[in-house]
Amino acid sequence: MSDITLRADTGRQQGSRASRRLRRTGMVPATLYGQGTEPVAVAVEGRALRTALGTDAGLNAVITLEIGKDKHTSIARELQLHPTRGNITHLDFVKISLTDRVDAAVSIELIGEPIGVKDEGGIVETVSSSVTVNAVVTNIPESIELDISALTVGDSVKMSDLPTIEGVDYLDDPDQTIATLTLPASAFAEEEEELEEGLEGEEGEEGEGTEEGDEADSEGDE
């Protein structure tokens, strides 16, 4: 877990027009709430925010939010992004205690080269790249490794295959697929082409036999 300090200013005007003006100055509007206190409208410097969320911990970084002389331990949640530029336009900071358990999305890192890739020419298709966990904030893993080296074509790995981590509970459906190993589309196209050629050959042989039988029947009639 990362522990980062971020300064926040209070007293910002609320509303979409005021927020646009604020963002033009390089600040990002945000709200601090939690632990039974009233929500507080704040603003943080955009570049410092990107740095805070750019560590390996990502959104799960523990952020000490400084508001004047007060310090609040928090995590960032509910990020709103600009539809085209992708920069953060608003977010929430949730007050926490370092002993609190929280839900968090953690990335899944697939490791190892599958047998089906090396020996069968297969490809790995990722279905789910993260898993939702529940853990004490200081015990949230930065990522979770899953070894897929034993996979062959047709195999898949599910949430139930993730390694057990003490103090970390997985919240997603255990049967949810993480990744599958399949043949590339070109391989299926080749198989279909070979099958079609085989069927055409069989039809041709059947047709020739029928013509010979017809000629024999004609001679017998004469």
Phi and psi in degrees as a GROMACS rama.xvg file:
@    title "Ramachandran Plot"
@    xaxis  label "Phi"
@    yaxis  label "Psi"
@TYPE xy
-96.0259  145.845  SER-2
-122.518  110.988  ASP-3
-127.024  143.403  ILE-4
-102.559  133.294  THR-5
-135.682  128.044  LEU-6
-86.0715  138.328  ARG-7
-126.943  141.593  ALA-8
-103.311  142.741  ASP-9
-105.088  177.543  THR-10
82.6454  10.6716  GLY-11
-70.4854  147.243  ARG-12
-73.8332  144.456  GLN-13
-102.54  164.278  GLN-14
114.072  153.846  GLY-15
-63.5157  -39.8613  SER-16
-67.3555  -43.3205  ARG-17
-65.2227  -36.8366  ALA-18
-66.5699  -38.1683  SER-19
-63.5094  -42.3244  ARG-20
-62.9516  -40.3196  ARG-21
-63.7511  -42.9876  LEU-22
-66.1461  -30.7834  ARG-23
-66.108  -19.9325  ARG-24
-90.152  2.21639  THR-25
92.3983  4.93379  GLY-26
-98.776  157.903  MET-27
-121.553  123.195  VAL-28
-69.1978  142.77  PRO-29
-150.411  170.322  ALA-30
-132.349  133.252  THR-31
-105.271  128.075  LEU-32
-151.094  172.163  TYR-33
120.97  167.571  GLY-34
55.3973  37.2828  GLN-35
74.1474  13.5799  GLY-36
-103.135  160.705  THR-37
-69.3127  142.764  GLU-38
-60.0419  142.576  PRO-39
-121.204  125.919  VAL-40
-79.2942  124.166  ALA-41
-133.043  175.09  VAL-42
-140.544  139.406  ALA-43
-125.116  153.645  VAL-44
-70.7226  129.086  GLU-45
-59.8174  -42.8761  GLY-46
-66.9718  -41.8279  ARG-47
-64.6953  -35.437  ALA-48
-65.6362  -43.5497  LEU-49
-61.7258  -37.7509  ARG-50
-65.4537  -42.3365  THR-51
-63.178  -36.8989  ALA-52
-95.0304  2.63036  LEU-53
-95.7686  6.00853  GLY-54
-78.5466  175.464  THR-55
-61.1589  -26.8972  ASP-56
-73.9049  -20.7576  ALA-57
58.3294  -131.923  GLY-58
-68.5323  -12.1016  LEU-59
-91.8337  7.74448  ASN-60
-66.8399  138.1  ALA-61
-81.7045  121.488  VAL-62
-115.74  125.257  ILE-63
-87.4259  109.933  THR-64
-92.6917  115.537  LEU-65
-92.7306  119.945  GLU-66
-123.283  101.009  ILE-67
64.4615  -126.224  GLY-68
-90.2496  -6.10044  LYS-69
-90.4703  145.83  ASP-70
-124.357  133.832  LYS-71
-126.255  123.532  HIS-72
-76.7038  128.28  THR-73
-150.531  169.191  SER-74
-131.791  151.112  ILE-75
-85.1242  138.711  ALA-76
-146.971  164.049  ARG-77
56.1906  51.5817  GLU-78
-70.946  135.89  LEU-79
-110.343  131.585  GLN-80
-114.285  149.892  LEU-81
-66.1161  134.949  HIS-82
-62.3471  -25.7572  PRO-83
-114.181  -42.6553  THR-84
-80.1915  -25.7551  ARG-85
81.2728  0.53386  GLY-86
-79.3289  158.667  ASN-87
-73.8045  128.361  ILE-88
-105.883  -19.9365  THR-89
-168.194  151.259  HIS-90
-156.671  166.693  LEU-91
-110.81  143.812  ASP-92
-109.292  125.476  PHE-93
-104.645  122.482  VAL-94
-66.0612  136.993  LYS-95
-139.456  165.773  ILE-96
-106.942  149.997  SER-97
-67.2924  -6.92741  LEU-98
-102.643  -0.302974  THR-99
-71.664  144.868  ASP-100
-95.3484  134.717  ARG-101
-135  160.54  VAL-102
-87.5097  140.214  ASP-103
-151.008  147.684  ALA-104
-91.1716  126.588  ALA-105
-121.47  134.795  VAL-106
-71.6862  147.741  SER-107
-103.317  127.72  ILE-108
-108.858  113.474  GLU-109
-81.955  125.678  LEU-110
-122.376  155.288  ILE-111
90.1949  147.015  GLY-112
-94.4755  116.32  GLU-113
-62.0608  148.759  PRO-114
-58.4356  -39.3024  ILE-115
-66.2367  -19.6863  GLY-116
-83.826  -45.4043  VAL-117
-69.6561  -45.2551  LYS-118
-100.23  -22.1086  ASP-119
-118.728  -2.09865  GLU-120
72.3435  21.2229  GLY-121
-78.4684  172.709  GLY-122
-131.016  149.77  ILE-123
-92.5808  125.533  VAL-124
-109.48  117.361  GLU-125
-85.137  126.914  THR-126
-100.936  -43.299  VAL-127
-128.882  123.535  SER-128
-100.995  -1.26542  SER-129
-147.711  164.943  SER-130
-135.451  143.962  VAL-131
-87.0065  128.021  THR-132
-123.255  163.697  VAL-133
-125.756  124.601  ASN-134
-161.342  164.072  ALA-135
-60.5851  139.253  VAL-136
-54.4909  -34.1145  VAL-137
-80.4022  -4.62267  THR-138
-113.904  9.25634  ASN-139
-73.4356  121.452  ILE-140
-69.0312  149.202  PRO-141
-69.9771  -34.1074  GLU-142
-159.047  166.015  SER-143
-124.925  123.344  ILE-144
-87.3525  139.965  GLU-145
-133.619  118.686  LEU-146
-79.0332  122.868  ASP-147
-117.52  18.3024  ILE-148
-65.0342  -21.9308  SER-149
-88.2531  -2.07317  ALA-150
-69.9833  139.899  LEU-151
-118.248  172.941  THR-152
-58.7243  129.679  VAL-153
99.0656  -13.66  GLY-154
-81.8301  161.343  ASP-155
-147.721  162.338  SER-156
-120.762  145.459  VAL-157
-122.014  174.529  LYS-158
-58.3351  -32.0471  MET-159
-66.8913  -14.8934  SER-160
-86.9328  -6.34183  ASP-161
-65.8677  146.006  LEU-162
-67.719  149.409  PRO-163
-74.6793  130.003  THR-164
-123.31  123.249  ILE-165
-58.7338  127.998  GLU-166
85.1737  -1.29299  GLY-167
-115.247  123.569  VAL-168
-106.787  133.012  ASP-169
-86.7084  133.836  TYR-170
-104.559  -16.9676  LEU-171
-76.7048  161.581  ASP-172
-57.1892  124.398  ASP-173
-58.2578  -26.7057  PRO-174
-87.2189  -0.605227  ASP-175
-67.5826  130.697  GLN-176
-75.9717  136.163  THR-177
-95.5643  -47.8347  ILE-178
-156.585  154.022  ALA-179
-128.864  157.753  THR-180
-116.765  116.731  LEU-181
-129.075  169.167  THR-182
-80.8958  149.096  LEU-183
-65.2707  158.311  PRO-184
-57.6358  -33.7254  ALA-185
-63.1284  -33.8425  SER-186
-67.4652  -40.1401  ALA-187
-65.7092  -37.2469  PHE-188
-64.4623  -40.0503  ALA-189
-65.1542  -41.4161  GLU-190
-62.173  -43.3909  GLU-191
-64.4717  -39.0584  GLU-192
-64.8596  -42.8721  GLU-193
-64.0061  -39.2754  GLU-194
-64.6489  -42.9599  LEU-195
-63.9738  -40.9476  GLU-196
-63.1839  -39.3039  GLU-197
-64.5334  -41.0528  GLY-198
-67.1103  -39.5041  LEU-199
-63.8185  -38.6773  GLU-200
-64.1536  -41.5851  GLY-201
-64.4357  -40.9262  GLU-202
-63.6569  -38.0946  GLU-203
-64.6789  -42.2464  GLY-204
-64.7352  -41.1767  GLU-205
-63.8602  -39.9196  GLU-206
-64.3315  -40.4691  GLY-207
-64.6612  -40.6507  GLU-208
-64.1463  -36.9347  GLY-209
-67.4489  -40.8281  THR-210
-64.6998  -41.2692  GLU-211
-62.5745  -39.9606  GLU-212
-66.123  -35.9621  GLY-213
-66.4054  -40.2027  ASP-214
-65.1054  -39.9835  GLU-215
-64.1135  -39.6462  ALA-216
-64.8478  -36.8602  ASP-217
-66.114  -42.3688  SER-218
-63.5675  -38.074  GLU-219
-65.8434  -34.7429  GLY-220
-67.1581  -34.4585  ASP-221
